[in-house]
Amino acid sequence: MPIIIRRMTENDIDAAGDVQQRAFPRQRECRAYVACNFKAYPRMQYFVAETEGRIVGYIQWTHKSGFRPEVVLELEQMAVDIDCQGQGLGKRLILGTLPQVIEQIHDSGARLKHILVNTRVDNFAQKLYHTTLGAEVAATVTNLFSHDEVYMVARNFEESEHYKQMMVLTPNLNDDMINC
């Protein structure tokens, strides 16, 4: 099935909240969480992955520490429906949305400095963040949420090979199929 990655609309909030609830069952009030963050645009920007009218994933990018000339951007949350996990949708969400976020940063007269992301120490997503963004573990915080968390940073992203590679790959992302 073809996957379309696009900016989230208000009509997508409930479906994105449902995806979050299935992907992160310990979290509560997922629809409310997505709804309040969605309203924080442009500080927080949401995008969804959709197939056959069904939302199967989303990503949330957040400006950290105000609007500055050099932006530290956080990949604050990404969720993929459990039926679609392990098929490359997370990578497509990152690569299909980050160029749009960077364009918005440039349009505001700023540049992207670093990308921050955190995840559980046992989450396979660490490999995704390393290979896709070039993020490296900068710190481990014990017993933060439900487990130990690693904080990863992709430093000087716009000068990195990962940035150059992303700009080449981005136009072809919606051509691939995902079976979920």
ROSE-4610 file (N, C-alpha, C; in Angstrom, 1 decimal, always signed):
// ROSE-4610
residu = [M/M/M/P/P/P/I/I/I/I/I/I/I/I/I/R/R/R/R/R/R/M/M/M/T/T/T/E/E/E/N/N/N/D/D/D/I/I/I/D/D/D/A/A/A/A/A/A/G/G/G/D/D/D/V/V/V/Q/Q/Q/Q/Q/Q/R/R/R/A/A/A/F/F/F/P/P/P/R/R/R/Q/Q/Q/R/R/R/E/E/E/C/C/C/R/R/R/A/A/A/Y/Y/Y/V/V/V/A/A/A/C/C/C/N/N/N/F/F/F/K/K/K/A/A/A/Y/Y/Y/P/P/P/R/R/R/M/M/M/Q/Q/Q/Y/Y/Y/F/F/F/V/V/V/A/A/A/E/E/E/T/T/T/E/E/E/G/G/G/R/R/R/I/I/I/V/V/V/G/G/G/Y/Y/Y/I/I/I/Q/Q/Q/W/W/W/T/T/T/H/H/H/K/K/K/S/S/S/G/G/G/F/F/F/R/R/R/P/P/P/E/E/E/V/V/V/V/V/V/L/L/L/E/E/E/L/L/L/E/E/E/Q/Q/Q/M/M/M/A/A/A/V/V/V/D/D/D/I/I/I/D/D/D/C/C/C/Q/Q/Q/G/G/G/Q/Q/Q/G/G/G/L/L/L/G/G/G/K/K/K/R/R/R/L/L/L/I/I/I/L/L/L/G/G/G/T/T/T/L/L/L/P/P/P/Q/Q/Q/V/V/V/I/I/I/E/E/E/Q/Q/Q/I/I/I/H/H/H/D/D/D/S/S/S/G/G/G/A/A/A/R/R/R/L/L/L/K/K/K/H/H/H/I/I/I/L/L/L/V/V/V/N/N/N/T/T/T/R/R/R/V/V/V/D/D/D/N/N/N/F/F/F/A/A/A/Q/Q/Q/K/K/K/L/L/L/Y/Y/Y/H/H/H/T/T/T/T/T/T/L/L/L/G/G/G/A/A/A/E/E/E/V/V/V/A/A/A/A/A/A/T/T/T/V/V/V/T/T/T/N/N/N/L/L/L/F/F/F/S/S/S/H/H/H/D/D/D/E/E/E/V/V/V/Y/Y/Y/M/M/M/V/V/V/A/A/A/R/R/R/N/N/N/F/F/F/E/E/E/E/E/E/S/S/S/E/E/E/H/H/H/Y/Y/Y/K/K/K/Q/Q/Q/M/M/M/M/M/M/V/V/V/L/L/L/T/T/T/P/P/P/N/N/N/L/L/L/N/N/N/D/D/D/D/D/D/M/M/M/I/I/I/N/N/N/C/C/C]
num = [1/1/1/2/2/2/3/3/3/4/4/4/5/5/5/6/6/6/7/7/7/8/8/8/9/9/9/10/10/10/11/11/11/12/12/12/13/13/13/14/14/14/15/15/15/16/16/16/17/17/17/18/18/18/19/19/19/20/20/20/21/21/21/22/22/22/23/23/23/24/24/24/25/25/25/26/26/26/27/27/27/28/28/28/29/29/29/30/30/30/31/31/31/32/32/32/33/33/33/34/34/34/35/35/35/36/36/36/37/37/37/38/38/38/39/39/39/40/40/40/41/41/41/42/42/42/43/43/43/44/44/44/45/45/45/46/46/46/47/47/47/48/48/48/49/49/49/50/50/50/51/51/51/52/52/52/53/53/53/54/54/54/55/55/55/56/56/56/57/57/57/58/58/58/59/59/59/60/60/60/61/61/61/62/62/62/63/63/63/64/64/64/65/65/65/66/66/66/67/67/67/68/68/68/69/69/69/70/70/70/71/71/71/72/72/72/73/73/73/74/74/74/75/75/75/76/76/76/77/77/77/78/78/78/79/79/79/80/80/80/81/81/81/82/82/82/83/83/83/84/84/84/85/85/85/86/86/86/87/87/87/88/88/88/89/89/89/90/90/90/91/91/91/92/92/92/93/93/93/94/94/94/95/95/95/96/96/96/97/97/97/98/98/98/99/99/99/100/100/100/101/101/101/102/102/102/103/103/103/104/104/104/105/105/105/106/106/106/107/107/107/108/108/108/109/109/109/110/110/110/111/111/111/112/112/112/113/113/113/114/114/114/115/115/115/116/116/116/117/117/117/118/118/118/119/119/119/120/120/120/121/121/121/122/122/122/123/123/123/124/124/124/125/125/125/126/126/126/127/127/127/128/128/128/129/129/129/130/130/130/131/131/131/132/132/132/133/133/133/134/134/134/135/135/135/136/136/136/137/137/137/138/138/138/139/139/139/140/140/140/141/141/141/142/142/142/143/143/143/144/144/144/145/145/145/146/146/146/147/147/147/148/148/148/149/149/149/150/150/150/151/151/151/152/152/152/153/153/153/154/154/154/155/155/155/156/156/156/157/157/157/158/158/158/159/159/159/160/160/160/161/161/161/162/162/162/163/163/163/164/164/164/165/165/165/166/166/166/167/167/167/168/168/168/169/169/169/170/170/170/171/171/171/172/172/172/173/173/173/174/174/174/175/175/175/176/176/176/177/177/177/178/178/178/179/179/179/180/180/180]
x = [+0.8/+0.0/+0.9/+0.5/+1.3/+1.1/+2.2/+2.2/+2.4/+1.6/+1.7/+2.1/+3.2/+3.6/+3.3/+2.5/+2.0/+1.9/+1.8/+1.6/+0.3/+0.3/-0.9/-2.0/-3.2/-4.3/-5.1/-5.9/-6.7/-7.6/-8.0/-8.8/-8.0/-6.7/-5.9/-5.6/-5.9/-5.5/-5.9/-7.2/-7.7/-7.0/-6.8/-6.2/-4.7/-4.0/-2.6/-2.5/-3.5/-3.5/-3.8/-4.6/-4.8/-3.5/-2.8/-1.5/-0.5/-0.5/+0.4/+0.0/-1.2/-1.7/-1.3/-1.4/-1.0/+0.5/+1.2/+2.7/+3.3/+2.7/+3.2/+2.1/+1.8/+0.6/+0.7/+1.9/+1.9/+1.5/+1.5/+1.1/-0.4/-0.9/-2.3/-2.7/-4.0/-4.6/-3.8/-3.6/-2.8/-3.4/-4.7/-5.4/-5.2/-5.4/-5.2/-3.8/-2.8/-1.4/-1.1/-1.6/-1.4/-2.1/-3.3/-4.1/-3.5/-3.0/-2.4/-1.1/-0.3/+1.0/+0.7/-0.3/-0.6/-0.9/-1.5/-1.8/-0.6/+0.5/+1.7/+2.5/+2.0/+2.6/+3.0/+4.1/+5.2/+6.3/+6.2/+7.2/+7.2/+6.0/+5.9/+5.2/+5.8/+5.2/+5.0/+3.8/+3.4/+3.2/+3.6/+3.4/+2.8/+2.0/+1.5/+1.9/+1.8/+1.9/+0.6/+0.1/-1.3/-1.3/-2.1/-2.3/-3.8/-4.3/-5.8/-6.7/-6.4/-7.2/-7.0/-6.0/-5.8/-4.4/-4.4/-3.1/-2.4/-1.2/-0.4/+0.9/+1.1/+2.3/+2.3/+3.1/+3.3/+4.7/+5.1/+6.3/+6.1/+6.7/+6.6/+8.0/+8.2/+9.5/+9.2/+10.2/+10.0/+11.2/+11.0/+12.1/+12.4/+13.6/+14.0/+14.5/+14.2/+14.7/+14.5/+13.3/+12.9/+13.3/+12.9/+13.3/+14.6/+15.6/+17.0/+17.5/+18.6/+19.3/+19.8/+20.3/+20.7/+19.8/+19.0/+17.9/+18.5/+18.1/+18.3/+16.9/+16.8/+15.5/+15.4/+14.3/+14.1/+13.2/+13.6/+12.6/+11.9/+10.8/+10.3/+9.5/+8.8/+8.1/+7.8/+7.9/+7.5/+6.8/+5.7/+5.0/+4.6/+4.7/+4.3/+3.4/+2.2/+1.2/+1.9/+1.5/+2.2/+2.2/+1.1/+1.0/+2.0/+2.6/+3.5/+5.0/+5.2/+6.6/+7.6/+8.8/+9.8/+9.9/+9.2/+9.1/+9.7/+10.4/+11.1/+10.2/+9.1/+8.2/+8.8/+9.5/+10.1/+11.2/+12.0/+13.0/+12.3/+11.2/+10.5/+9.9/+9.4/+8.8/+9.9/+11.1/+12.2/+12.6/+12.9/+13.4/+12.4/+11.1/+10.1/+9.6/+10.0/+9.5/+10.5/+11.7/+12.8/+13.1/+13.2/+13.4/+12.4/+11.1/+10.1/+10.3/+10.7/+11.0/+12.2/+13.2/+14.4/+14.1/+13.3/+12.8/+12.1/+11.3/+10.6/+11.6/+12.6/+13.6/+14.4/+14.7/+15.4/+14.6/+13.3/+12.4/+12.2/+12.5/+12.5/+13.8/+14.8/+16.1/+17.0/+16.7/+17.6/+18.2/+19.1/+19.6/+19.5/+19.5/+19.5/+20.9/+21.0/+22.3/+22.5/+21.6/+21.7/+20.3/+20.3/+19.0/+19.2/+18.2/+18.2/+17.1/+17.4/+16.4/+16.7/+15.7/+15.9/+15.0/+15.5/+14.7/+15.2/+14.5/+14.9/+16.3/+17.1/+18.4/+18.2/+17.1/+16.9/+16.1/+15.8/+15.0/+15.9/+15.4/+16.1/+16.1/+15.3/+15.3/+16.6/+17.4/+18.8/+19.5/+19.4/+20.1/+19.5/+18.2/+17.6/+18.1/+18.1/+18.6/+20.0/+20.8/+22.2/+22.4/+21.8/+22.0/+21.3/+20.2/+19.4/+19.9/+20.2/+20.5/+22.0/+22.7/+24.0/+24.1/+23.0/+22.9/+23.8/+24.5/+25.4/+24.9/+25.1/+24.7/+25.5/+24.8/+25.5/+25.4/+24.3/+24.1/+23.1/+23.2/+22.2/+21.7/+20.4/+19.7/+19.0/+19.4/+18.8/+17.4/+16.5/+15.2/+14.4/+14.5/+13.8/+12.3/+11.9/+10.4/+10.1/+10.0/+9.7/+11.0/+12.1/+13.4/+14.5/+15.7/+16.8/+16.7/+17.0/+16.9/+18.3/+18.5/+19.6/+19.2/+20.1/+19.9/+20.9/+20.5/+21.4/+21.3/+22.5/+22.6/+23.2/+22.6/+23.2/+23.7/+25.0/+25.6/+25.9/+25.7/+26.0/+25.4/+24.1/+23.4/+23.5/+23.3/+23.3/+24.7/+25.7/+27.0/+27.3/+26.5/+26.8/+26.5/+27.1/+26.8/+25.4/+24.8/+23.4/+22.5/+22.8/+21.9/+22.0/+23.2/+23.3/+22.6/+22.7/+22.1/+20.6/+20.1/+18.6/+18.1/+18.8/+18.3/+18.2/+19.0/+19.0/+17.8/+17.6/+16.6/+15.2/+15.0/+13.6/+12.6/+12.9/+11.9/+11.2/+11.9/+11.4/+10.7/+10.5/+10.0/+8.6/+7.7/+6.3/+6.1/+7.2/+7.1/+7.1/+7.6/+7.7/+6.4/+6.3/+5.1/+5.4/+4.4/+4.5/+3.3/+3.5/+2.4/+2.0/+0.9/+0.4/-1.1]
y = [-1.2/+0.0/+1.2/+2.2/+3.5/+4.2/+4.8/+5.7/+7.1/+8.0/+9.4/+10.0/+10.8/+11.6/+13.0/+13.6/+15.0/+15.6/+16.9/+17.7/+17.3/+17.2/+16.8/+17.9/+17.6/+18.6/+18.3/+19.2/+19.0/+17.8/+17.4/+16.2/+14.9/+15.0/+13.8/+13.5/+14.5/+14.4/+13.1/+12.7/+11.5/+10.3/+10.2/+9.0/+8.9/+10.1/+10.1/+9.7/+10.2/+9.8/+8.3/+7.7/+6.3/+5.5/+6.0/+5.4/+5.5/+6.6/+6.8/+5.8/+5.7/+4.8/+3.3/+2.9/+1.5/+1.3/+2.4/+2.2/+2.4/+3.2/+3.4/+3.2/+1.9/+1.6/+2.1/+2.4/+3.0/+4.4/+5.1/+6.5/+6.6/+7.7/+8.0/+9.3/+9.4/+10.6/+11.0/+10.0/+10.3/+11.3/+11.2/+12.2/+13.6/+13.8/+15.1/+15.6/+14.7/+15.1/+15.6/+14.8/+15.2/+16.5/+16.7/+17.9/+19.1/+19.1/+20.3/+20.6/+19.6/+19.9/+20.4/+19.9/+20.3/+21.8/+22.3/+23.7/+24.6/+24.1/+24.8/+25.1/+25.0/+25.3/+26.8/+27.2/+26.5/+25.9/+26.2/+25.6/+24.1/+23.5/+22.0/+21.8/+20.9/+20.5/+19.0/+18.7/+17.3/+17.0/+15.7/+15.2/+13.8/+13.3/+11.9/+11.1/+9.8/+8.8/+8.2/+8.2/+7.8/+6.7/+5.7/+4.8/+4.4/+4.5/+4.2/+4.9/+6.2/+7.0/+6.7/+5.9/+5.5/+6.1/+6.7/+7.2/+6.1/+5.8/+4.7/+5.1/+6.4/+6.9/+8.4/+9.0/+10.4/+10.7/+12.0/+12.5/+13.9/+14.2/+15.6/+16.2/+17.3/+18.1/+19.3/+19.6/+20.7/+21.6/+22.9/+23.9/+23.9/+23.8/+23.9/+25.3/+25.7/+26.9/+28.2/+28.3/+29.5/+29.5/+30.6/+30.7/+31.5/+30.9/+31.4/+31.4/+32.1/+32.1/+30.8/+30.0/+28.6/+27.7/+26.9/+26.1/+24.8/+24.5/+23.1/+22.5/+21.5/+20.9/+19.5/+19.2/+17.9/+17.0/+15.8/+14.8/+14.4/+15.0/+14.8/+13.5/+13.2/+11.9/+11.4/+10.1/+9.4/+8.1/+7.9/+6.6/+6.0/+4.7/+3.9/+2.8/+2.7/+1.7/+0.3/-0.5/-1.7/-2.6/-2.5/-3.3/-2.9/-1.8/-1.2/-1.1/-1.5/-1.4/-2.3/-1.9/-2.8/-2.8/-1.8/-1.8/-0.5/+0.3/+1.5/+2.7/+2.7/+3.8/+4.9/+4.6/+5.6/+6.4/+5.7/+6.4/+7.3/+6.8/+7.7/+8.9/+8.7/+9.9/+10.9/+10.5/+11.4/+12.1/+11.3/+11.9/+12.6/+12.3/+13.0/+14.2/+14.5/+15.7/+16.7/+16.2/+17.1/+18.1/+17.9/+18.9/+20.1/+19.7/+20.8/+21.6/+21.0/+21.7/+22.6/+22.1/+22.9/+24.1/+23.9/+25.0/+26.1/+25.7/+26.6/+27.4/+26.7/+27.3/+28.3/+28.0/+28.9/+30.1/+29.9/+31.0/+32.0/+31.5/+32.4/+33.2/+32.9/+33.6/+32.8/+31.6/+30.8/+29.6/+28.9/+27.7/+26.6/+25.3/+24.2/+23.9/+23.9/+23.7/+22.2/+21.7/+20.3/+19.7/+18.4/+17.6/+16.8/+16.9/+16.1/+15.1/+13.9/+12.9/+12.0/+11.5/+10.6/+9.4/+8.3/+7.0/+6.1/+5.1/+4.1/+3.5/+3.1/+2.5/+1.2/+0.5/-0.8/-0.7/+0.5/+0.7/+0.6/-0.2/-0.4/+0.9/+1.9/+3.2/+3.9/+3.6/+4.2/+4.0/+2.9/+2.6/+3.5/+3.6/+4.4/+5.9/+6.4/+7.8/+8.0/+7.0/+7.1/+7.0/+6.0/+5.9/+6.9/+7.4/+8.4/+9.8/+10.2/+11.5/+11.7/+10.6/+10.7/+11.0/+10.8/+11.1/+10.1/+10.7/+9.9/+10.1/+9.0/+9.1/+10.1/+11.1/+12.1/+11.9/+11.3/+11.1/+10.0/+9.3/+8.3/+8.8/+8.8/+9.2/+8.0/+7.6/+6.4/+6.6/+5.7/+5.7/+7.0/+7.5/+8.8/+8.6/+7.9/+7.6/+6.3/+5.3/+3.9/+3.1/+3.7/+3.0/+4.0/+3.5/+4.4/+4.9/+6.2/+6.9/+7.3/+7.3/+7.9/+9.1/+10.1/+11.4/+11.3/+11.5/+11.5/+12.9/+13.2/+14.5/+14.3/+14.9/+15.0/+16.4/+16.5/+17.9/+18.4/+19.8/+20.5/+19.8/+19.5/+18.7/+19.2/+20.5/+21.0/+20.9/+20.6/+20.4/+18.9/+18.0/+16.6/+15.9/+14.8/+13.9/+13.4/+13.2/+12.8/+13.8/+15.1/+16.1/+16.0/+15.9/+15.9/+14.6/+13.5/+12.3/+12.4/+13.0/+13.2/+14.0/+15.1/+16.0/+15.2/+14.2/+13.4/+12.4/+11.8/+10.7/+11.2/+12.4/+12.9/+12.9/+13.2/+13.3/+11.9/+10.8/+9.5/+8.7/+9.4/+8.6/+8.1/+8.8/+8.3/+7.2/+6.9/+5.9/+4.4/+4.2/+2.9/+2.5/+1.2/+0.6/+0.0/+0.1/-0.5/-1.5/-2.6/-3.6/-3.6/-2.8/-2.8/-2.7]
z = [+0.0/+0.0/+0.0/-0.8/-0.8/+0.5/+1.0/+2.2/+1.8/+2.3/+2.1/+3.4/+3.3/+4.5/+4.3/+5.2/+5.0/+6.4/+6.4/+7.6/+8.2/+9.5/+10.3/+10.2/+10.1/+10.3/+11.6/+11.9/+13.2/+13.1/+11.9/+11.8/+12.0/+12.1/+12.3/+13.8/+14.7/+16.0/+16.7/+16.6/+17.3/+16.8/+15.5/+14.9/+15.3/+15.4/+15.8/+17.3/+18.1/+19.5/+19.7/+18.8/+18.9/+18.5/+17.5/+17.2/+18.3/+19.0/+20.1/+21.2/+21.5/+22.6/+22.3/+21.0/+20.7/+20.7/+20.3/+20.3/+21.7/+22.5/+23.9/+24.9/+25.2/+26.0/+27.4/+27.9/+29.3/+29.4/+28.2/+28.3/+28.3/+28.9/+29.2/+28.4/+28.2/+27.5/+26.3/+25.4/+24.2/+23.3/+23.1/+22.2/+22.8/+24.1/+24.7/+24.5/+24.7/+24.5/+23.1/+22.1/+20.7/+20.5/+20.9/+20.7/+21.2/+22.5/+23.0/+22.3/+22.0/+21.3/+19.9/+19.2/+17.8/+17.8/+18.8/+18.9/+19.1/+19.4/+19.7/+18.4/+17.2/+16.0/+16.0/+15.5/+14.8/+15.7/+17.0/+17.9/+17.8/+17.7/+17.6/+16.2/+15.5/+14.2/+14.1/+13.7/+13.5/+12.0/+11.7/+10.4/+10.6/+9.6/+9.7/+8.5/+8.7/+7.6/+7.4/+6.2/+6.0/+4.8/+5.0/+3.9/+3.8/+2.6/+2.4/+3.4/+3.7/+4.6/+6.0/+6.4/+7.8/+8.2/+9.4/+9.9/+10.6/+10.1/+10.7/+11.4/+11.4/+12.1/+12.2/+13.1/+13.1/+13.7/+13.5/+14.0/+14.5/+15.6/+16.2/+16.4/+15.7/+15.8/+16.7/+17.6/+18.5/+18.6/+18.5/+18.7/+20.2/+20.6/+22.0/+22.3/+23.5/+24.1/+23.3/+22.8/+22.1/+20.6/+19.9/+18.5/+18.5/+18.1/+18.1/+16.6/+16.4/+15.1/+14.7/+15.7/+15.5/+16.3/+15.6/+16.2/+16.7/+17.9/+18.4/+18.3/+17.4/+17.1/+17.8/+18.4/+19.0/+18.2/+17.9/+17.4/+18.7/+19.1/+20.4/+20.5/+19.5/+19.5/+18.1/+18.0/+16.8/+17.2/+16.5/+16.8/+15.5/+15.4/+14.2/+14.7/+14.1/+14.4/+14.5/+15.5/+15.7/+14.5/+13.7/+12.5/+11.4/+11.5/+10.5/+11.0/+12.2/+12.7/+12.0/+11.9/+11.3/+9.8/+9.2/+7.7/+7.1/+8.0/+7.5/+7.5/+8.1/+8.2/+9.1/+10.2/+11.0/+10.2/+9.5/+8.6/+7.6/+7.0/+6.0/+6.7/+7.9/+8.6/+8.9/+9.3/+9.5/+8.2/+7.2/+6.0/+5.2/+5.4/+4.6/+5.2/+6.5/+7.2/+7.5/+7.9/+8.3/+7.3/+6.0/+5.0/+5.1/+5.4/+5.5/+6.7/+7.8/+9.1/+8.9/+8.2/+8.0/+7.1/+6.1/+5.2/+6.0/+6.9/+7.8/+8.7/+9.2/+10.0/+9.1/+7.9/+7.0/+6.7/+6.4/+6.1/+7.2/+8.5/+9.6/+9.8/+8.9/+9.1/+10.0/+10.3/+11.2/+10.5/+11.1/+10.6/+11.7/+11.2/+12.1/+12.6/+13.9/+14.5/+14.9/+15.8/+16.3/+16.3/+16.3/+16.5/+17.7/+18.6/+19.9/+19.8/+20.4/+20.5/+21.7/+22.4/+23.5/+23.3/+23.9/+23.8/+24.9/+25.2/+26.2/+25.7/+26.7/+26.4/+25.6/+25.8/+25.1/+23.8/+23.3/+22.2/+20.9/+20.0/+18.7/+17.9/+18.3/+17.5/+17.6/+18.6/+18.7/+17.4/+16.8/+15.5/+14.4/+14.4/+13.4/+13.5/+14.7/+14.9/+14.5/+14.8/+14.4/+12.9/+12.3/+10.8/+10.0/+10.4/+9.7/+9.9/+11.2/+11.5/+11.9/+12.2/+12.7/+14.1/+14.9/+16.3/+17.1/+18.0/+18.9/+20.4/+21.2/+22.6/+23.3/+23.9/+24.7/+26.2/+26.6/+28.0/+28.2/+29.4/+29.8/+31.2/+31.3/+32.5/+33.1/+34.3/+34.8/+35.4/+35.2/+35.8/+35.5/+34.3/+34.0/+33.9/+32.9/+32.7/+33.3/+32.4/+32.8/+32.8/+32.4/+32.2/+32.1/+31.9/+31.6/+30.2/+30.0/+28.7/+28.2/+26.9/+26.3/+25.6/+25.7/+25.0/+23.9/+22.6/+21.5/+20.8/+20.2/+19.5/+18.2/+17.1/+15.8/+15.7/+15.9/+16.0/+14.6/+14.5/+13.2/+12.0/+12.1/+11.2/+9.7/+9.5/+8.2/+7.5/+8.2/+7.6/+7.5/+7.9/+7.9/+6.6/+6.5/+5.3/+5.4/+6.6/+6.7/+6.1/+6.3/+5.7/+4.2/+3.7/+2.2/+1.6/+2.3/+1.9/+1.9/+3.0/+3.2/+2.0/+1.6/+0.6/-0.8/-1.0/-2.2/-2.2/-1.0/-0.8/-0.8/-0.2/+0.1/-1.1/-2.3/-3.3/-3.6/-3.4/-3.7/-2.6/-1.5/-0.3/-0.5/-1.2/-1.3/-2.3/-3.0/-4.1/-3.5/-2.3/-1.8/-1.1/-1.0/-0.4/+1.0/+1.8/+3.2/+3.3/+3.9/+4.1/+5.5/+5.8/+7.2/+7.1]
